Amino acid sequence: GVTLVLSAMRAHDTSAGVQEQGCGALESLCEFHAENQTLVIESRGVALVLAAMRAHQTNATVQEHACGALRSLCVNLAANQTRIGEAGGVAVVLSAMRA
């Protein structure tokens, strides 16, 4: 599940397709699933999602799935909202919205 997705995203950081599918998978795996949300946070998954957004700024589908993943990580977990903000998530999402 989550661990395999994060491993693939780490190994193929320059592949927009892998980042798109990885972020989409994280979005699904983490929505309303506290254990997976925590696993992604503890595994530095937020940094991977934000890196995907930065590396593939012109790919609308990567941006869409990455924003969805970030949203899923925040559902019902205020601590994750804070962590994403501290990692620069707000600025990256705003940049995606402007693109």
N, CA, C and O atoms as a GROMACS GRO file, in nm:
protein
  396
    1GLY      N    1   0.079  -0.118   0.000
    1GLY     CA    2   0.000   0.000   0.000
    1GLY      C    3   0.084   0.125   0.000
    1GLY      O    4   0.157   0.152  -0.096
    2VAL      N    5   0.075   0.201   0.106
    2VAL     CA    6   0.139   0.331   0.118
    2VAL      C    7   0.290   0.322   0.098
    2VAL      O    8   0.348   0.402   0.025
    3THR      N    9   0.352   0.225   0.161
    3THR     CA   10   0.499   0.212   0.153
    3THR      C   11   0.545   0.188   0.010
    3THR      O   12   0.644   0.247  -0.034
    4LEU      N   13   0.475   0.104  -0.064
    4LEU     CA   14   0.511   0.078  -0.204
    4LEU      C   15   0.492   0.202  -0.290
    4LEU      O   16   0.574   0.230  -0.377
    5VAL      N   17   0.386   0.274  -0.267
    5VAL     CA   18   0.361   0.397  -0.344
    5VAL      C   19   0.472   0.497  -0.319
    5VAL      O   20   0.525   0.556  -0.413
    6LEU      N   21   0.507   0.518  -0.194
    6LEU     CA   22   0.613   0.615  -0.161
    6LEU      C   23   0.747   0.570  -0.219
    6LEU      O   24   0.824   0.653  -0.267
    7SER      N   25   0.775   0.441  -0.217
    7SER     CA   26   0.899   0.389  -0.275
    7SER      C   27   0.905   0.417  -0.425
    7SER      O   28   1.008   0.458  -0.477
    8ALA      N   29   0.794   0.394  -0.493
    8ALA     CA   30   0.789   0.420  -0.638
    8ALA      C   31   0.808   0.568  -0.667
    8ALA      O   32   0.879   0.605  -0.761
    9MET      N   33   0.746   0.653  -0.587
    9MET     CA   34   0.761   0.797  -0.608
    9MET      C   35   0.905   0.841  -0.585
    9MET      O   36   0.955   0.928  -0.657
   10ARG      N   37   0.971   0.783  -0.487
   10ARG     CA   38   1.112   0.816  -0.461
   10ARG      C   39   1.202   0.770  -0.576
   10ARG      O   40   1.292   0.843  -0.619
   11ALA      N   41   1.176   0.651  -0.625
   11ALA     CA   42   1.261   0.591  -0.728
   11ALA      C   43   1.242   0.656  -0.865
   11ALA      O   44   1.332   0.651  -0.949
   12HIS      N   45   1.125   0.715  -0.889
   12HIS     CA   46   1.093   0.768  -1.022
   12HIS      C   47   1.046   0.914  -1.012
   12HIS      O   48   0.943   0.951  -1.067
   13ASP      N   49   1.124   0.993  -0.941
   13ASP     CA   50   1.083   1.131  -0.915
   13ASP      C   51   1.075   1.217  -1.041
   13ASP      O   52   1.006   1.319  -1.040
   14THR      N   53   1.144   1.180  -1.149
   14THR     CA   54   1.138   1.259  -1.272
   14THR      C   55   1.025   1.215  -1.365
   14THR      O   56   1.002   1.278  -1.468
   15SER      N   57   0.956   1.108  -1.331
   15SER     CA   58   0.847   1.058  -1.415
   15SER      C   59   0.714   1.121  -1.373
   15SER      O   60   0.663   1.093  -1.265
   16ALA      N   61   0.661   1.206  -1.460
   16ALA     CA   62   0.533   1.268  -1.429
   16ALA      C   63   0.424   1.163  -1.411
   16ALA      O   64   0.336   1.177  -1.326
   17GLY      N   65   0.428   1.057  -1.493
   17GLY     CA   66   0.327   0.952  -1.482
   17GLY      C   67   0.329   0.882  -1.348
   17GLY      O   68   0.224   0.856  -1.290
   18VAL      N   69   0.448   0.850  -1.300
   18VAL     CA   70   0.458   0.783  -1.170
   18VAL      C   71   0.413   0.877  -1.059
   18VAL      O   72   0.345   0.835  -0.965
   19GLN      N   73   0.451   1.003  -1.068
   19GLN     CA   74   0.412   1.100  -0.965
   19GLN      C   75   0.261   1.122  -0.966
   19GLN      O   76   0.198   1.131  -0.860
   20GLU      N   77   0.203   1.129  -1.085
   20GLU     CA   78   0.058   1.145  -1.098
   20GLU      C   79  -0.015   1.027  -1.034
   20GLU      O   80  -0.106   1.045  -0.953
   21GLN      N   81   0.025   0.906  -1.071
   21GLN     CA   82  -0.040   0.786  -1.018
   21GLN      C   83  -0.013   0.769  -0.869
   21GLN      O   84  -0.100   0.727  -0.794
   22GLY      N   85   0.109   0.801  -0.828
   22GLY     CA   86   0.144   0.790  -0.686
   22GLY      C   87   0.061   0.884  -0.600
   22GLY      O   88   0.008   0.845  -0.496
   23CYS      N   89   0.050   1.009  -0.644
   23CYS     CA   90  -0.030   1.105  -0.569
   23CYS      C   91  -0.177   1.064  -0.568
   23CYS      O   92  -0.246   1.079  -0.467
   24GLY      N   93  -0.225   1.012  -0.681
   24GLY     CA   94  -0.363   0.965  -0.686
   24GLY      C   95  -0.387   0.849  -0.592
   24GLY      O   96  -0.491   0.840  -0.526
   25ALA      N   97  -0.290   0.759  -0.585
   25ALA     CA   98  -0.302   0.646  -0.493
   25ALA      C   99  -0.300   0.693  -0.348
   25ALA      O  100  -0.378   0.644  -0.266
   26LEU      N  101  -0.212   0.787  -0.316
   26LEU     CA  102  -0.208   0.840  -0.179
   26LEU      C  103  -0.340   0.908  -0.143
   26LEU      O  104  -0.389   0.895  -0.031
   27GLU      N  105  -0.396   0.979  -0.240
   27GLU     CA  106  -0.525   1.044  -0.217
   27GLU      C  107  -0.629   0.940  -0.176
   27GLU      O  108  -0.702   0.960  -0.079
   28SER      N  109  -0.636   0.830  -0.249
   28SER     CA  110  -0.734   0.725  -0.218
   28SER      C  111  -0.702   0.651  -0.090
   28SER      O  112  -0.792   0.624  -0.009
   29LEU      N  113  -0.575   0.618  -0.070
   29LEU     CA  114  -0.535   0.540   0.047
   29LEU      C  115  -0.550   0.617   0.178
   29LEU      O  116  -0.569   0.556   0.284
   30CYS      N  117  -0.540   0.748   0.172
   30CYS     CA  118  -0.539   0.828   0.295
   30CYS      C  119  -0.673   0.890   0.331
   30CYS      O  120  -0.693   0.935   0.444
   31GLU      N  121  -0.765   0.893   0.237
   31GLU     CA  122  -0.892   0.959   0.264
   31GLU      C  123  -0.967   0.886   0.376
   31GLU      O  124  -1.005   0.770   0.364
   32PHE      N  125  -0.987   0.958   0.485
   32PHE     CA  126  -1.058   0.907   0.602
   32PHE      C  127  -0.992   0.781   0.660
   32PHE      O  128  -1.061   0.695   0.715
   33HIS      N  129  -0.861   0.770   0.646
   33HIS     CA  130  -0.788   0.654   0.698
   33HIS      C  131  -0.669   0.705   0.780
   33HIS      O  132  -0.560   0.727   0.726
   34ALA      N  133  -0.692   0.724   0.910
   34ALA     CA  134  -0.593   0.786   0.997
   34ALA      C  135  -0.460   0.711   0.999
   34ALA      O  136  -0.354   0.773   1.004
   35GLU      N  137  -0.465   0.579   0.996
   35GLU     CA  138  -0.341   0.501   1.001
   35GLU      C  139  -0.254   0.529   0.878
   35GLU      O  140  -0.133   0.547   0.890
   36ASN      N  141  -0.316   0.533   0.761
   36ASN     CA  142  -0.241   0.562   0.639
   36ASN      C  143  -0.194   0.708   0.636
   36ASN      O  144  -0.084   0.738   0.589
   37GLN      N  145  -0.277   0.798   0.686
   37GLN     CA  146  -0.238   0.938   0.693
   37GLN      C  147  -0.111   0.953   0.778
   37GLN      O  148  -0.016   1.021   0.740
   38THR      N  149  -0.111   0.888   0.892
   38THR     CA  150   0.004   0.894   0.981
   38THR      C  151   0.126   0.830   0.918
   38THR      O  152   0.237   0.882   0.930
   39LEU      N  153   0.108   0.718   0.852
   39LEU     CA  154   0.220   0.650   0.786
   39LEU      C  155   0.283   0.739   0.680
   39LEU      O  156   0.406   0.745   0.669
   40VAL      N  157   0.202   0.807   0.602
   40VAL     CA  158   0.257   0.898   0.499
   40VAL      C  159   0.336   1.011   0.564
   40VAL      O  160   0.445   1.044   0.519
   41ILE      N  161   0.281   1.069   0.668
   41ILE     CA  162   0.350   1.178   0.738
   41ILE      C  163   0.482   1.130   0.795
   41ILE      O  164   0.585   1.194   0.775
   42GLU      N  165   0.480   1.018   0.864
   42GLU     CA  166   0.601   0.965   0.928
   42GLU      C  167   0.706   0.920   0.826
   42GLU      O  168   0.825   0.916   0.857
   43SER      N  169   0.661   0.886   0.706
   43SER     CA  170   0.752   0.839   0.601
   43SER      C  171   0.798   0.954   0.509
   43SER      O  172   0.855   0.930   0.403
   44ARG      N  173   0.772   1.075   0.553
   44ARG     CA  174   0.810   1.195   0.477
   44ARG      C  175   0.743   1.203   0.341
   44ARG      O  176   0.799   1.255   0.244
   45GLY      N  177   0.622   1.152   0.337
   45GLY     CA  178   0.545   1.153   0.213
   45GLY      C  179   0.502   1.291   0.170
   45GLY      O  180   0.486   1.316   0.050
   46VAL      N  181   0.483   1.382   0.265
   46VAL     CA  182   0.444   1.519   0.228
   46VAL      C  183   0.554   1.581   0.144
   46VAL      O  184   0.526   1.648   0.044
   47ALA      N  185   0.679   1.560   0.183
   47ALA     CA  186   0.791   1.613   0.105
   47ALA      C  187   0.790   1.557  -0.037
   47ALA      O  188   0.822   1.629  -0.132
   48LEU      N  189   0.755   1.430  -0.053
   48LEU     CA  190   0.748   1.369  -0.186
   48LEU      C  191   0.637   1.431  -0.270
   48LEU      O  192   0.657   1.459  -0.388
   49VAL      N  193   0.523   1.452  -0.210
   49VAL     CA  194   0.411   1.512  -0.283
   49VAL      C  195   0.447   1.654  -0.325
   49VAL      O  196   0.423   1.693  -0.439
   50LEU      N  197   0.504   1.730  -0.233
   50LEU     CA  198   0.542   1.868  -0.267
   50LEU      C  199   0.654   1.871  -0.371
   50LEU      O  200   0.655   1.958  -0.458
   51ALA      N  201   0.746   1.776  -0.363
   51ALA     CA  202   0.852   1.768  -0.464
   51ALA      C  203   0.794   1.736  -0.601
   51ALA      O  204   0.839   1.789  -0.702
   52ALA      N  205   0.694   1.649  -0.604
   52ALA     CA  206   0.628   1.617  -0.731
   52ALA      C  207   0.562   1.742  -0.789
   52ALA      O  208   0.569   1.766  -0.910
   53MET      N  209   0.500   1.821  -0.703
   53MET     CA  210   0.435   1.943  -0.750
   53MET      C  211   0.537   2.041  -0.805
   53MET      O  212   0.514   2.106  -0.907
   54ARG      N  213   0.650   2.052  -0.737
   54ARG     CA  214   0.755   2.145  -0.783
   54ARG      C  215   0.820   2.097  -0.912
   54ARG      O  216   0.849   2.177  -1.001
   55ALA      N  217   0.844   1.968  -0.922
   55ALA     CA  218   0.914   1.912  -1.038
   55ALA      C  219   0.826   1.909  -1.163
   55ALA      O  220   0.877   1.911  -1.276
   56HIS      N  221   0.696   1.904  -1.144
   56HIS     CA  222   0.604   1.889  -1.257
   56HIS      C  223   0.501   2.002  -1.255
   56HIS      O  224   0.380   1.978  -1.265
   57GLN      N  225   0.550   2.124  -1.243
   57GLN     CA  226   0.463   2.241  -1.228
   57GLN      C  227   0.367   2.261  -1.345
   57GLN      O  228   0.257   2.314  -1.327
   58THR      N  229   0.407   2.219  -1.463
   58THR     CA  230   0.323   2.243  -1.581
   58THR      C  231   0.229   2.126  -1.611
   58THR      O  232   0.153   2.131  -1.708
   59ASN      N  233   0.233   2.022  -1.531
   59ASN     CA  234   0.148   1.905  -1.553
   59ASN      C  235   0.025   1.917  -1.464
   59ASN      O  236   0.030   1.894  -1.344
   60ALA      N  237  -0.086   1.954  -1.526
   60ALA     CA  238  -0.208   1.979  -1.449
   60ALA      C  239  -0.258   1.856  -1.375
   60ALA      O  240  -0.313   1.868  -1.266
   61THR      N  241  -0.237   1.738  -1.432
   61THR     CA  242  -0.287   1.616  -1.367
   61THR      C  243  -0.204   1.583  -1.243
   61THR      O  244  -0.260   1.539  -1.142
   62VAL      N  245  -0.073   1.603  -1.250
   62VAL     CA  246   0.010   1.585  -1.130
   62VAL      C  247  -0.037   1.682  -1.022
   62VAL      O  248  -0.053   1.643  -0.906
   63GLN      N  249  -0.058   1.807  -1.060
   63GLN     CA  250  -0.101   1.907  -0.963
   63GLN      C  251  -0.236   1.871  -0.900
   63GLN      O  252  -0.254   1.885  -0.779
   64GLU      N  253  -0.327   1.824  -0.982
   64GLU     CA  254  -0.460   1.786  -0.933
   64GLU      C  255  -0.452   1.672  -0.832
   64GLU      O  256  -0.510   1.679  -0.724
   65HIS      N  257  -0.379   1.566  -0.868
   65HIS     CA  258  -0.370   1.451  -0.778
   65HIS      C  259  -0.288   1.483  -0.652
   65HIS      O  260  -0.317   1.434  -0.544
   66ALA      N  261  -0.186   1.566  -0.668
   66ALA     CA  262  -0.106   1.605  -0.552
   66ALA      C  263  -0.189   1.688  -0.454
   66ALA      O  264  -0.181   1.668  -0.333
   67CYS      N  265  -0.269   1.781  -0.507
   67CYS     CA  266  -0.357   1.858  -0.418
   67CYS      C  267  -0.458   1.767  -0.350
   67CYS      O  268  -0.490   1.786  -0.232
   68GLY      N  269  -0.507   1.668  -0.423
   68GLY     CA  270  -0.599   1.571  -0.362
   68GLY      C  271  -0.533   1.491  -0.253
   68GLY      O  272  -0.594   1.463  -0.150
   69ALA      N  273  -0.407   1.453  -0.276
   69ALA     CA  274  -0.334   1.378  -0.173
   69ALA      C  275  -0.316   1.463  -0.047
   69ALA      O  276  -0.336   1.415   0.064
   70LEU      N  277  -0.279   1.589  -0.066
   70LEU     CA  278  -0.263   1.678   0.050
   70LEU      C  279  -0.395   1.695   0.124
   70LEU      O  280  -0.398   1.695   0.247
   71ARG      N  281  -0.503   1.708   0.049
   71ARG     CA  282  -0.635   1.720   0.113
   71ARG      C  283  -0.666   1.596   0.195
   71ARG      O  284  -0.712   1.605   0.309
   72SER      N  285  -0.642   1.479   0.135
   72SER     CA  286  -0.671   1.354   0.205
   72SER      C  287  -0.586   1.338   0.331
   72SER      O  288  -0.630   1.278   0.429
   73LEU      N  289  -0.467   1.392   0.328
   73LEU     CA  290  -0.380   1.384   0.446
   73LEU      C  291  -0.429   1.473   0.559
   73LEU      O  292  -0.396   1.450   0.676
   74CYS      N  293  -0.507   1.574   0.525
   74CYS     CA  294  -0.553   1.672   0.625
   74CYS      C  295  -0.687   1.638   0.689
   74CYS      O  296  -0.720   1.691   0.795
   75VAL      N  297  -0.763   1.551   0.626
   75VAL     CA  298  -0.899   1.524   0.673
   75VAL      C  299  -0.895   1.474   0.818
   75VAL      O  300  -0.836   1.371   0.848
   76ASN      N  301  -0.959   1.549   0.905
   76ASN     CA  302  -0.975   1.515   1.047
   76ASN      C  303  -0.845   1.509   1.126
   76ASN      O  304  -0.844   1.457   1.238
   77LEU      N  305  -0.735   1.560   1.072
   77LEU     CA  306  -0.608   1.560   1.146
   77LEU      C  307  -0.544   1.699   1.139
   77LEU      O  308  -0.469   1.729   1.046
   78ALA      N  309  -0.575   1.782   1.238
   78ALA     CA  310  -0.522   1.917   1.241
   78ALA      C  311  -0.369   1.918   1.246
   78ALA      O  312  -0.307   2.009   1.190
   79ALA      N  313  -0.310   1.819   1.310
   79ALA     CA  314  -0.163   1.813   1.317
   79ALA      C  315  -0.103   1.799   1.178
   79ALA      O  316   0.002   1.856   1.150
   80ASN      N  317  -0.169   1.725   1.090
   80ASN     CA  318  -0.120   1.711   0.954
   80ASN      C  319  -0.134   1.841   0.876
   80ASN      O  320  -0.049   1.874   0.794
   81GLN      N  321  -0.239   1.915   0.902
   81GLN     CA  322  -0.256   2.046   0.839
   81GLN      C  323  -0.138   2.135   0.874
   81GLN      O  324  -0.083   2.204   0.788
   82THR      N  325  -0.100   2.134   1.000
   82THR     CA  326   0.013   2.214   1.046
   82THR      C  327   0.142   2.167   0.980
   82THR      O  328   0.221   2.249   0.933
   83ARG      N  329   0.165   2.037   0.977
   83ARG     CA  330   0.287   1.983   0.916
   83ARG      C  331   0.298   2.020   0.769
   83ARG      O  332   0.406   2.058   0.722
   84ILE      N  333   0.189   2.010   0.697
   84ILE     CA  334   0.190   2.044   0.555
   84ILE      C  335   0.220   2.193   0.538
   84ILE      O  336   0.297   2.231   0.450
   85GLY      N  337   0.160   2.275   0.620
   85GLY     CA  338   0.188   2.419   0.615
   85GLY      C  339   0.334   2.449   0.645
   85GLY      O  340   0.396   2.531   0.577
   86GLU      N  341   0.388   2.384   0.747
   86GLU     CA  342   0.528   2.406   0.784
   86GLU      C  343   0.625   2.358   0.676
   86GLU      O  344   0.736   2.408   0.665
   87ALA      N  345   0.582   2.260   0.596
   87ALA     CA  346   0.666   2.207   0.489
   87ALA      C  347   0.659   2.293   0.363
   87ALA      O  348   0.723   2.262   0.262
   88GLY      N  349   0.582   2.400   0.368
   88GLY     CA  350   0.571   2.489   0.253
   88GLY      C  351   0.455   2.455   0.162
   88GLY      O  352   0.448   2.503   0.048
   89GLY      N  353   0.364   2.372   0.210
   89GLY     CA  354   0.253   2.325   0.129
   89GLY      C  355   0.162   2.434   0.078
   89GLY      O  356   0.114   2.426  -0.035
   90VAL      N  357   0.137   2.535   0.157
   90VAL     CA  358   0.046   2.642   0.115
   90VAL      C  359   0.104   2.714  -0.007
   90VAL      O  360   0.032   2.739  -0.104
   91ALA      N  361   0.231   2.748  -0.002
   91ALA     CA  362   0.294   2.819  -0.114
   91ALA      C  363   0.293   2.733  -0.241
   91ALA      O  364   0.272   2.785  -0.351
   92VAL      N  365   0.317   2.604  -0.227
   92VAL     CA  366   0.321   2.516  -0.344
   92VAL      C  367   0.181   2.502  -0.404
   92VAL      O  368   0.166   2.503  -0.526
   93VAL      N  369   0.080   2.490  -0.320
   93VAL     CA  370  -0.056   2.479  -0.371
   93VAL      C  371  -0.098   2.609  -0.438
   93VAL      O  372  -0.161   2.607  -0.544
   94LEU      N  373  -0.065   2.722  -0.379
   94LEU     CA  374  -0.097   2.850  -0.441
   94LEU      C  375  -0.029   2.864  -0.576
   94LEU      O  376  -0.088   2.916  -0.671
   95SER      N  377   0.094   2.820  -0.586
   95SER     CA  378   0.166   2.822  -0.712
   95SER      C  379   0.095   2.735  -0.816
   95SER      O  380   0.084   2.774  -0.932
   96ALA      N  381   0.048   2.620  -0.775
   96ALA     CA  382  -0.025   2.531  -0.866
   96ALA      C  383  -0.154   2.598  -0.914
   96ALA      O  384  -0.192   2.583  -1.030
   97MET      N  385  -0.219   2.669  -0.826
   97MET     CA  386  -0.344   2.735  -0.863
   97MET      C  387  -0.320   2.848  -0.963
   97MET      O  388  -0.406   2.878  -1.046
   98ARG      N  389  -0.204   2.910  -0.955
   98ARG     CA  390  -0.172   3.020  -1.046
   98ARG      C  391  -0.126   2.972  -1.183
   98ARG      O  392  -0.133   3.046  -1.281
   99ALA      N  393  -0.080   2.847  -1.189
   99ALA     CA  394  -0.024   2.796  -1.315
   99ALA      C  395  -0.131   2.767  -1.418
   99ALA      O  396  -0.100   2.724  -1.529
   0.00000   0.00000   0.00000
